[in-house]
Amino acid sequence: MATMASKDASISAERLPMPSRNPLPLSATQEAQVRDIYYTRVRNHCAPEIKGRRAGRVVRNATCSTKERERKSLKKTAQEDFIREWWGMPERDEESRRKLAEKLALEERTNEL
């Protein structure tokens, strides 16, 4: 019988107790510690992927920004032309188109800085 009681005691000592349905809430400092540990583990686990994305991002930014600006300027002129046509406004003359092109070029130069 004594051996049976010691076996039960060792088995219960090895097992973790069943988690409570209503655990006690963590304090703010404990939550911050848990969050820091979690973020550190995630960063360590995903470090190669993060490095790869950062390296790719540097290259893409230089090319995408120029293409993006060109696309936006084309879209803007197309929208303005559509609005003029929709409301029956006269088409732009060459002078106003030249001024718009200068304005867009100025915006591109200021965005590059």
Order of alpha helices (4+ residues) and beta strands (2+ residues): alpha-alpha-alpha
